[in-house]
């Protein structure tokens, strides 16, 4: 079987306002490398928060790193133009910022009443799932360099992997809601969350 050619990598050489064909790792420009590094720090902080607290809380050090790392990931992503204009990754960045804002409001105000903790927790976890979409797409369409795992974002294998990641998110969200309800019911006179 002949290795698949990654035509997307050729278009990615001129991303982010850096119109030189000089690239570093796997076709990434300087902005692409910075964007990727920030996103990896954010994802690591999000996973650390989930492992330690079972929730991403912006009141913890790992939660704050996750929040601001994700914001910076979105902002740096807006400067990357693989196909010459605003595309699906940019739309995902806008959606991610909106969901982060929702999570922050839910976690810091009483706007959503007793559902606030659940909305904040699920929203932060949803943004971690959002990280997985471009992460899996970029990794599988670039690596290994000689024969990438996926031919493009619509590759059936990649779509299946994103679907599995979404199921993991749903299972984790259910566990987080159960944990919040357990914590709330353990407090005397508390009203169950979400």
C-alpha positions in Angstrom: 0.0 0.0 0.0 1.5 3.3 -1.1 1.9 5.9 1.7 -0.8 8.6 1.7 0.4 12.1 0.6 -0.5 14.8 3.0 -1.6 17.7 0.8 -2.7 19.7 3.8 0.9 20.1 5.0 1.8 22.0 1.9 -1.0 24.5 2.5 0.0 24.8 6.2 3.4 26.1 5.3 2.1 29.6 5.0 -0.1 29.8 8.1 -0.3 32.6 10.7 1.1 35.5 8.7 4.5 34.0 8.3 4.7 33.7 4.5 8.0 31.9 4.3 8.3 28.3 3.2 10.8 27.6 6.0 9.2 25.3 8.6 10.3 23.4 11.6 8.7 20.2 12.9 6.2 18.5 10.6 5.4 21.6 8.6 4.7 23.9 11.5 5.7 27.6 11.3 6.9 29.6 14.3 3.3 30.5 15.3 2.2 26.9 14.8 4.9 25.7 17.2 4.0 28.3 19.8 0.3 27.5 19.4 1.0 23.8 19.8 3.2 24.2 22.8 0.6 26.4 24.6 -2.1 23.9 23.8 0.0 21.0 25.2 0.5 22.8 28.4 -3.2 23.6 28.7 -4.2 20.0 28.0 -1.7 18.7 30.5 -3.0 21.1 33.1 -6.6 20.1 32.3 -5.8 16.4 32.7 -3.9 17.1 36.0 -7.0 19.0 37.3 -9.3 16.1 36.4 -7.0 13.5 38.0 -6.5 15.5 41.2 -10.0 17.1 41.6 -12.3 15.2 39.2 -13.2 18.6 37.8 -11.4 21.5 36.1 -11.8 24.3 38.6 -10.3 27.7 37.8 -9.8 28.2 41.5 -6.9 25.7 41.5 -3.4 26.3 40.1 -3.9 23.6 37.4 -7.3 24.9 36.6 -6.0 28.5 36.1 -3.2 27.2 33.9 -5.8 25.3 31.9 -8.1 28.3 31.6 -5.5 30.8 30.5 -3.6 28.2 28.3 -6.9 27.4 26.5 -7.6 31.1 26.0 -4.1 31.6 24.6 -4.5 28.5 22.4 -7.6 30.0 20.9 -6.0 33.4 20.3 -2.9 32.1 18.7 -5.0 29.7 16.6 -6.8 32.8 15.1 -3.5 33.6 13.4 -3.2 30.3 11.6 -4.8 30.2 8.1 -4.4 26.8 6.5 -6.7 27.5 3.6 -6.4 31.3 3.3 -9.3 32.4 5.5 -11.6 31.8 8.5 -12.4 28.1 8.8 -13.7 25.4 11.0 -10.7 25.6 13.4 -11.4 29.3 13.9 -15.1 28.6 14.5 -14.1 26.0 17.1 -11.8 28.6 18.8 -14.7 31.1 19.0 -17.0 28.4 20.4 -14.3 27.3 22.9 -14.0 30.9 24.2 -17.8 31.2 24.5 -18.0 27.9 26.5 -15.0 29.1 28.7 -16.9 32.3 29.4 -20.0 30.3 30.3 -18.0 28.1 32.6 -16.4 31.1 34.3 -19.8 32.9 34.8 -21.3 29.7 36.1 -18.5 29.2 38.5 -18.3 32.7 39.8 -21.9 33.9 39.9 -25.3 32.6 41.0 -26.8 33.2 37.6 -27.6 29.5 37.1 -28.6 28.9 40.7 -28.0 25.4 42.0 -27.0 24.2 38.5 -24.0 26.5 38.5 -21.4 24.0 39.7 -22.6 21.4 37.1 -22.6 23.9 34.3 -19.1 25.1 35.1 -17.7 21.6 35.5 -19.2 20.2 32.3 -18.3 23.4 30.3 -14.6 23.2 31.3 -14.6 19.5 30.4 -16.3 20.2 27.1 -13.5 22.6 26.2 -11.0 19.9 27.0 -12.8 17.7 24.5 -12.6 20.6 22.0 -8.8 20.5 22.4 -8.8 16.9 21.3 -10.4 17.6 17.9 -7.6 19.7 16.4 -5.1 17.8 18.4 -6.0 14.5 16.9 -6.5 16.0 13.5 -3.2 17.8 13.3 -1.3 14.8 14.8 -2.8 12.2 12.6 -2.6 14.2 9.4 1.1 15.1 10.0 2.6 12.0 11.7 4.4 9.9 10.8 5.9 12.5 8.4 6.5 9.9 5.6 3.0 8.4 5.8 0.5 10.2 8.0 -2.1 8.1 9.8 -5.0 10.1 8.3 -5.5 11.6 4.8 -7.4 14.7 6.1 -10.0 15.8 8.6 -12.7 13.7 7.0 -10.7 10.5 7.2 -13.1 7.8 8.6 -10.5 6.6 11.2 -10.0 10.1 12.4 -13.8 10.7 12.6 -14.1 7.5 14.6 -11.4 8.7 17.0 -13.2 12.0 17.6 -16.4 10.1 18.2 -14.7 7.9 20.8 -13.3 11.1 22.5 -16.8 12.5 22.6 -18.1 9.3 24.3 -15.3 9.6 26.8 -16.3 13.2 27.5 -20.0 12.1 28.0 -19.0 9.4 30.4 -16.7 11.8 32.3 -19.5 14.4 32.4 -21.9 11.9 33.9 -19.3 11.0 36.6 -18.8 14.7 37.3 -22.5 15.3 37.8 -22.7 12.2 40.0 -19.8 13.5 42.1 -21.3 17.0 42.4 -24.6 15.4 43.6 -22.9 13.2 46.1 -20.9 16.2 47.5 -24.0 18.3 47.7 -26.2 15.7 49.3 -23.4 15.1 51.9 -23.8 18.6 53.2 -26.6 19.1 55.7 -29.6 21.0 54.2 -28.0 21.2 50.8 -30.0 21.2 47.6 -28.8 18.7 44.9 -26.7 20.2 42.1 -27.7 20.0 38.4 
